[in-house]
Amino acid sequence: MKTKHINSETKPESNDAIIEIIQMHKWFDDFHVLQDINLRVGRQERIVICGPSGSGKSTLIRCINRLEEHQRGKIIVDGVELTKDIKNIEKTRAEVGMVFQHFNLFPHLTILENLTLGPIWVRKTPKKEAEETAMYFLEKVHIAEQYLKYPGQLSGGQQQRVAIARSLCMRPNVMLFDEPTSALDPEMVKEVLDVMVSLAREGMTMIVVSHEMGFARSVAHRVLFMDDGKIVEENTPDEFFDNPQNDRTKLFLSQILH
């Protein structure tokens, strides 16, 4: 994917961290899946995380909105530390949107109903206002004409754009993307990446787990490489791709860049 570099067009607002992860560890039974993770994400910063399968990338971002529970260390999102306190978890999830590999749309609801469900039930938004917001974001992802259809009537790329619009309807401060194009046919990838590029231009704070290296080079402020549950390298896109320091990063890039 060729995209005009926008890294410098929308710089983070400040050094103020909207997400801070401090010495975080996670285990699945005896498997130490995340090891001593330290990460600060500034407001409006865009980070792309890459690495081999099983390196802990998806688990890391799932911990940020408590879809997975970490066992040691701290995760602080917009000033709220994620603990077992259900109120803090609910507050964080309301502020952090997430888009998955698979679209997770309700098949028995129309596109419009999928988008209004969260605002009505979680944010107590009046139905008319929720529908107006839903149509606004469906316009932004170029799919408003499909609002009365059901997910099964749409292509994979269209469903993923609906999933992005659904997250935006909650007016999040942060968007997390977990390999959002990996389940798509190649010709559908660009339409989803185009939507993500437009979000980047508008200054959305984004953490994206992806192997779309063209997107990473063009859009990210920082690229992180994970292996074996650790962040082993992070740098600006140009330095990351042109001058990788870690041998494991060099091997990964040699295999994924054609």
N, C-alpha and C positions, 0 to 999 in steps of 0.2 A: 504494500500500500504506500503510495507516495503522498505525503502530506507536507504542506508548508510548515516549517518549524515554527511552533508557537510557544516554545519554552520561555522565551524572553518577553512575549507579548503580554502575558498575564502572570506577573510575579506574585509570590505570596505577599499578603498584606503586611506581615511583620514576622518577627521571630517567635511570636506568641504561639505556643503549641496547642492545637486543638485536640491532638492525640499524643499521649506520652506513655510509652511502655518501658518499664524499668525492671531489669533483671528477671524477666518473666520465664517461667518454666511450665511445661505441660507434659503429663504422662497419659498414655492409654494403657492402663494396667502397668506392666513392667516396661513398656516401650516409651522411651524418653523422646517424645515427638518434637518438642520445642525446647531449646537449650539456651538459657541466658540471653533472651531477646531484649535488646535495647533499641528504641526507636522514638524519635520525636517528629511529628508531622505538623508543619505550620499551617495556618489558615490559608486557603487557596493553593496549597501545595499539591502537586500531582506526583505520585510515586507509582512506579511499575515494579512489581516483584516477579522475577522469573527464576527458573531452576528446574531440575529434573523431577519427574514424578516421584512422590513420596518424600519430598524434601521438607514438607511442613508449610508450604505457601498458603494453601487453602485453610488449614487449621489456624494459622496465624490470624487471617482476617476474620475468621469465624469467632475467634476469641474477642475481637474488638467490639462486637455487639452481643457477646455472651451466648452465641449459639453453641460454643464450646466453653467449658470452664477451665481456667488455668489454676494450677495448684500452688504456685509460688511466684512472688514478685507482684508488681502493680500494673494495672491498666487504668489510665485516667482519660476520660473522653469529655472534652469541653468542661473541665473542672470537676467532673463527677467520677469518683473511683468506682470501678466495677467490683462489687463484692457479691455476697449472697443476698443482699438487700434487694428484694423484688422491685421496690419503687425505683431504685437507681437503675436497675436493668431495664424497666419499662421506659424510664425517661431517656436512657441512652438509645434504645431501639427506636424511639420516636424521632430522634435526631439523626440517626444513621441509616441511610438507605442501603439495601443490598440487592444485587442482581447476580443470579446464580447461573451455572452452566445450563441447567434445564429451567424452563421458564417459570414453573411453579404457579401457573395461572389456574384459577378454578374453572374446570371445563364446562360446568353447568351454568356459569354466569356469563352474561355478555361482556364485551370489552369494557363498556362503560361501567357496568356493575363491578367488575374486577377492580377498576380504578377508584371507585367511590367507597368501597367497603371499609378500607382502613381509615380514611379521614372521618367517616361518619361514626364508626365505632370507637376508634382510639382518640381522635381529636374532637369528637362531638360536633363536627362541622354540619350545619344544616344541609339537607339533601341537595337543594337547588345550588347552593354555593359549591358543594363537592362536585356536582356535575359540571358546573362552569369551569372549575379548576381542572377537572379531568379532560374536558374538551380542549382547554388551553394547552395542556401538555401533550395530548394526542396530536395537536397541530404541530407542536415543536418537533415531534418525532416523525412527522409526515405520514400519519396514519388515521387522521380524524374521520375519514370517510368510512372506516370499518367499525365504528363505535357500537353498532347494533349486532355485529356478528359475534360468534362464539370462537374461543381460541382454536378449536379444531378446524375452523374454516380458513385459518390464516397459515401462511408459510412460517418456517422456523425463524427467519429473519424478522418477519412482522411480529411474531409472538415475543421475540426478545426486545424489540422496540417498545411493545406494549408493557413488558416487564419493567423497562427503564422508566417509562412514563408513570407507571404505578408507584414506583419508589419516589419519583419527583413530586407526586401529589401529596406526600407527607411533608413536603417542604424541608427536607433534611439539610443539615449543615455539612454532612460528609456522605460521599457515595463510595461503597465498596463493590468491586466487581470481581467475581470469582470465575475466571476463564470464560467470559461471556460469549465468546465466539467459537469455543471448542466443539460445541455440538452442532454447529451450522455447516451447511454445504458451502463450499468456497465462494460461490457467487453471492451468497447472502452475508458474508463477513463484512464487506465494505459498508453496507447500509447501516449496520450496527456501529461500526467504528466511526462512521461519519457523525452519528448522534453523539457519541462519546467525545469526539473532537469539538463539537459545538458546545458541549457542557464545559469542556476545558477552557474554551475561549471566554465563557461567561464567568470563569473564576471559581468553579466548583472544586472543593477539596476532594481529591480522588485517590483511592488506593486500588490499583488494578493488578490482579494476578493474571498474567497473560504471556503467551509465547509470540505475540504479534510484535516483532522487534521493530518494524517500521513505525508502528504507533508509539512504541516506547521512545525511540530516538526523536520523534517529532514533537511529542506532547509532554513527556515527563520532565520534571525538574530533577528527579533522582531516579536511578535504576538500582534495585537491590537484587543480589543473587543469593539464593538460599541453597544449601546442601546439607543433608544429614541433620536437619533441625536447627541449623544455625544460619545467621546472616554472615556470609563469608566475604562479601564485597559489596560496597555501595559507592556510587559516584555519579557525576553528571553523565547524561547520555553519551556525549562525545567522548569523554574519557573512558567510560565503561566499554564502549564498543571499539574504540580505536586503540586503547592502551590498557587492556585488562591486566590486573596485577596478580591475581590468584591463578594457580595452575588449573584448578578445577573450573574456574570461570572460562579460562582460555579453551579448555576442552569442550565445554558446553557450547560456547559460541561457535567453535569450529564445526560442531555437528549440526547446529540449528541455522546458521547463516549460509545461504547458498549463493 
